[in-house]
Amino acid sequence: MQTTPKPISTKSPRKTKNAARFLLDWAAVIALALCFIVFTLIKGSRFMSFNNMINILRAMSITTVFGIAATVTMAPDGFDMSACTLASCSAYVFVSMYLWYGLPLFACVLITIAVTLIMYQLTMFLILVCKIPDMLATCALMFVHQGLGQWYIGGGAVAVLILGGIIAVSVGGGAVSTGMRTPAGAQPARIKLEPSFSAIGKEPWLIIIMLVCVLIAHIFLEYTKHGRFIYAMGGNKQAAKLSGINVKAYRYLAGMITAV
């Protein structure tokens, strides 16, 4: 007696593949959720308290913004190692405009963005025009940015700290802070920080800025054609070029978004 062979089911392997894809895509979120669960079990309500959540969000705000910049840079198959040193130069400009020259906070922000975009043109020139690989170009620019920052503030600058509204640029043996003279020896226009300036490094503004950056980056990359083009370049740059995408223009766009 012959029996009709049963068709081989493909549902199980497909479900396994989908589950593996889900775990891979959401691995960071799952790991974060597990960390919250474990620390809550260990510390109880002390870990999940409102003040502790605010401290965690504030601590991760700056790192998250840098992560967004790195995401936009790497999405079109790029890589930028000079983002932190460029950010240091931008911070020098921001602090100096406010303390040394007495400009209003809004003007300081606009000038800092403009200076950062201008400085980033060198990065794009080396990558898009000179065709130097991203890693080599940005690695070299790390030293260029450090040198420019040291020249601008008149010393061996190491870092800018904006924590809890306290501003300090550490310099070999000293610090650029409230009340310090300019490199030319002139008196600063401001000798103290206004509450509006100090609020940038405190909650809720630092957290709000982070959330706004996350939302804008998500909408741009996921729901606009420009974001999809950038993703297409990261998947296969040659195929994206053959499909009509202006690869250089979108690599430049990603760089400008990163700079902002």
Residue, then its C-alpha position, 0 to 999 in steps of 0.5 A: m500500500q502506497t502512502t502519499p508523502k507529506p509535504i515538508s513544512t517550511k514554517s519552522p525554519r522561517k520562524t527560526k530565521n525571523a526570531a534570529r533576525f528580531l534578536l539581532d536587530w533588537a539586541a541592544v534594546i533587549a540587553l538594556a531591558l535585561c540590565f534594568i531588570v537585573f539592577t531593579l532586582i538587586k537595588g529595588s526602588r532605589f535604582m528605578s527612582f525618578n532621580n536616578m532615571i534622570n541622572i542616567l538620561r543626563a549621563m547618556s545624553i552627550t554619548t547618544v548625540f555622538g552615537i547619532a552622528a556616528t550612525v549617520t556617518m556610517a550609514p552610507d558606508g563612511f567612517d569618521m574618527s575625528a568627530c570628538t576632536l571636531a566637537s572639542c573645537s566647536a566647544y571652544v568656539f561656543v564657550s569663547m563666544y559666550l564668555w570672551y565676546g559676550l554674545p547671546l546664547f542663541a547667537c553662540v549656538l548659530i556661530t558654533i554650528a556655522v564654524t563646525l560646518i566650515m571646518y567639516q568642509l576639509t573632511m569632505f574635501l579630503i574624502l570626496v575630492c582627494k579620495i582619501p579613505d575615510m579612516l585615514a583622512t579623519c584620523a589625520l584630522m584628529f591632530v589638525h583639530q587638536g592643533l586648531g583648538q590649541w591655537y584658538i584658545g592660546g594653550g594646550a587644550v585637552a577637553v571641554l567640560i559642560l557638566g551641571g552647568i560648570i564650564a571649564v576647558s582644561v589647558g596645560g596647567g590652567a583652565v579657560s573658565t569664567g573670569m579668565r582673560t582672552p589669549a590676547g590678554a583682554q578682559p572677557a565680556r562676561i565674568k559669570l555664567e547666566p542661568s540660561f547658559s548653565a541650564i544647558g548642562k542640566e535636566p531637563w534641557l540636556i535630555i530634551i535636546m537628546l530626544v529631539c536629535v533622536l527623533i529627527a534622525h529617526i524620521f530622516l533615516e526611516y521616513t524620507k527618500h534621502g534617508r533611504f538613499i543613504y541606507a542604499m549606499g551603505g548596502n551597496k555603493q556601486a548598485a546605488k550609483l547605478s540606480g541613479i543615486n548621486v553618491k557623492a552628494y549624499r555622502y556630503l549630505a551625511g557629513m553635513i548632518t553629522a557636523v550639525 
